[in-house]
Amino acid sequence: MASCKIIYGTAWKRERTTALVVSAVLNGFRAIDTAAQLKHYREDLVGEALRILQMEHNIKREDLFVQTKYTSIGGQDHSQPLPYNPSDSVAKQVESSVMQSLANLGTSYVDSVLLHSPLDTMPHTLAAWRALMALQDSGKVKEIGICNTYDVRILKMLEEGSGRRVQIVQNRWFEGNYWDQDVCRYCRENDIQYQSFWTLSGSPNLLADASIQTIARAKGYTPAQVLFRLAQLHGITPLSGTTNERHMKEDADVENVDIRLEDENDGQVKAAVDDIRKLVWRL
Ligand SMILES: NC(=O)c1ccc[n+]([C@@H]2O[C@H](COP(=O)([O-])OP(=O)(O)OC[C@H]3O[C@@H](n4cnc5c(N)ncnc54)[C@H](OP(=O)(O)O)[C@@H]3O)[C@@H](O)[C@H]2O)c1
């Protein structure tokens, strides 16, 4: 499976989606996040980008991690075409949505499908989860998970109710929810990939924090690179939806940013890293 240390997010890009996804991949990203939700995403234009990458740049489908989502009716814009018939059962909706995603993306499989959030009731959420499991068993979907789930009990109930562990969680990770401590810890302890959004935009005070600034100055990185790298070093896979080519290069390369949690020689940097770890991860 393609590397997935940081993911290019395609929300809100509208008709610029194709050009930005091509540019993000040419600048180093190898993972792409979209959704079957026309309100915020143009999944069909991600598909167009995949075709261009293959035909014009010899970047094959299997070199990329492609992730999409099933969005329940409450999260859809009813004035636009839906990827399923809303009168169908939840299970049938999930199946139709994923089939529509495969058609939009022009691919026979996706690396991951996430429920965009828990549904209105736990039985509906479980029905949607079981439909994802069936798609995973068929080989059309490699990994399955859920977004916007801030209560560990929901993750446990999905596992207990279905016999299959959630494999990916995609959540808002920001200073307003104390960096989602409980869910992050649960994911770390249970080998679940935790994907973060709002990573930069949601933590302006953290980015301006003296410790982040100290590390950035001492190591010659930007505060954004420092925060993304610290997140990665704590098991988080950040999403970035940058539209700026310089930021694309910096973000795609963030796993090579030289910050150490242990064995840091520079005492000032070591103290600053420890401060951030205490503040964000309570370590
Ligand atoms: N599951 C969900 O419900 C959900 C919700 C929201 C988002 N998402 C996913 O997450 C993706 C990311 O969304 P997001 O809300 O985290 O925000 P975002 O769209 O990534 O925007 C974050 C901001 O960070 C800036 N930025 C990125 N890299 C930077 C760098 N190296 N240095 C300085 N600034 C940088 C961007 O500005 P520039 O453009 O100028 O670089 C942008 O203003 C979305 O596209 C979507 O795929 C999922």
The ligand as an SDF file (V2000), in Angstrom:
LIG
                    3D

 48 52  0  0  0  0  0  0  0  0999 V2000
  -13.8820   14.4020    7.9700 N   0  0  0  0  0  0  0  0  0  0  0  0
  -14.2570   15.6500    8.0570 C   0  0  0  0  0  0  0  0  0  0  0  0
  -15.3550   15.9750    8.5420 O   0  0  0  0  0  0  0  0  0  0  0  0
  -13.3190   16.7280    7.5780 C   0  0  0  0  0  0  0  0  0  0  0  0
  -13.5410   18.0650    7.9590 C   0  0  0  0  0  0  0  0  0  0  0  0
  -12.6290   19.0310    7.5380 C   0  0  0  0  0  0  0  0  0  0  0  0
  -11.5530   18.6810    6.7320 C   0  0  0  0  0  0  0  0  0  0  0  0
  -11.3770   17.3830    6.3630 N   0  0  0  0  0  0  0  0  0  0  0  0
  -10.2580   16.9880    5.4750 C   0  0  0  0  0  0  0  0  0  0  0  0
   -9.0740   17.5950    5.9430 O   0  0  0  0  0  0  0  0  0  0  0  0
   -8.4730   18.3620    4.8930 C   0  0  0  0  0  0  0  0  0  0  0  0
   -7.7010   19.5050    5.4930 C   0  0  0  0  0  0  0  0  0  0  0  0
   -8.5930   20.4520    6.0360 O   0  0  0  0  0  0  0  0  0  0  0  0
   -8.1960   21.4340    7.2320 P   0  0  0  0  0  0  0  0  0  0  0  0
   -9.4930   21.9450    7.7660 O   0  0  0  0  0  0  0  0  0  0  0  0
   -7.2540   20.7480    8.1280 O   0  0  0  0  0  0  0  0  0  0  0  0
   -7.4940   22.6610    6.6040 O   0  0  0  0  0  0  0  0  0  0  0  0
   -6.6930   22.9710    5.2800 P   0  0  0  0  0  0  0  0  0  0  0  0
   -7.6450   23.0350    4.1340 O   0  0  0  0  0  0  0  0  0  0  0  0
   -5.5450   22.0430    5.1880 O   0  0  0  0  0  0  0  0  0  0  0  0
   -6.1960   24.4260    5.5430 O   0  0  0  0  0  0  0  0  0  0  0  0
   -5.2910   24.6970    6.5520 C   0  0  0  0  0  0  0  0  0  0  0  0
   -4.5440   25.9670    6.3230 C   0  0  0  0  0  0  0  0  0  0  0  0
   -3.2030   25.6030    6.5230 O   0  0  0  0  0  0  0  0  0  0  0  0
   -2.3870   26.3130    5.6040 C   0  0  0  0  0  0  0  0  0  0  0  0
   -1.1720   25.5170    5.4080 N   0  0  0  0  0  0  0  0  0  0  0  0
   -1.0160   24.2490    4.9780 C   0  0  0  0  0  0  0  0  0  0  0  0
    0.2870   23.8830    4.9660 N   0  0  0  0  0  0  0  0  0  0  0  0
    0.9690   24.9610    5.4300 C   0  0  0  0  0  0  0  0  0  0  0  0
    2.3360   25.2060    5.6740 C   0  0  0  0  0  0  0  0  0  0  0  0
    3.2840   24.2850    5.4350 N   0  0  0  0  0  0  0  0  0  0  0  0
    2.6820   26.4300    6.1630 N   0  0  0  0  0  0  0  0  0  0  0  0
    1.7480   27.3590    6.4150 C   0  0  0  0  0  0  0  0  0  0  0  0
    0.4320   27.1830    6.2000 N   0  0  0  0  0  0  0  0  0  0  0  0
    0.0520   25.9950    5.7070 C   0  0  0  0  0  0  0  0  0  0  0  0
   -3.2190   26.4600    4.3840 C   0  0  0  0  0  0  0  0  0  0  0  0
   -2.8650   27.6340    3.6890 O   0  0  0  0  0  0  0  0  0  0  0  0
   -2.1670   27.6040    2.2040 P   0  0  0  0  0  0  0  0  0  0  0  0
   -3.2130   27.1040    1.2630 O   0  0  0  0  0  0  0  0  0  0  0  0
   -1.8060   29.0240    1.9700 O   0  0  0  0  0  0  0  0  0  0  0  0
   -0.9770   26.7060    2.3220 O   0  0  0  0  0  0  0  0  0  0  0  0
   -4.6420   26.6060    4.9630 C   0  0  0  0  0  0  0  0  0  0  0  0
   -4.9530   27.9650    5.1480 O   0  0  0  0  0  0  0  0  0  0  0  0
   -9.6630   18.7470    4.0040 C   0  0  0  0  0  0  0  0  0  0  0  0
   -9.2830   19.0950    2.6900 O   0  0  0  0  0  0  0  0  0  0  0  0
  -10.4660   17.4670    4.0390 C   0  0  0  0  0  0  0  0  0  0  0  0
   -9.9100   16.5160    3.1480 O   0  0  0  0  0  0  0  0  0  0  0  0
  -12.2260   16.4010    6.7810 C   0  0  0  0  0  0  0  0  0  0  0  0
  1  2  1  0
  2  3  2  0
  2  4  1  0
  4  5  1  0
  4 48  2  0
  5  6  2  0
  6  7  1  0
  7  8  2  0
  8  9  1  0
  8 48  1  0
  9 10  1  0
  9 46  1  0
 10 11  1  0
 11 12  1  0
 11 44  1  0
 12 13  1  0
 13 14  1  0
 14 15  2  0
 14 16  1  0
 14 17  1  0
 17 18  1  0
 18 19  2  0
 18 20  1  0
 18 21  1  0
 21 22  1  0
 22 23  1  0
 23 24  1  0
 23 42  1  0
 24 25  1  0
 25 26  1  0
 25 36  1  0
 26 27  1  0
 26 35  1  0
 27 28  2  0
 28 29  1  0
 29 30  1  0
 29 35  2  0
 30 31  1  0
 30 32  2  0
 32 33  1  0
 33 34  2  0
 34 35  1  0
 36 37  1  0
 36 42  1  0
 37 38  1  0
 38 39  2  0
 38 40  1  0
 38 41  1  0
 42 43  1  0
 44 45  1  0
 44 46  1  0
 46 47  1  0
M  CHG  2   8   1  16  -1
M  END
$$$$
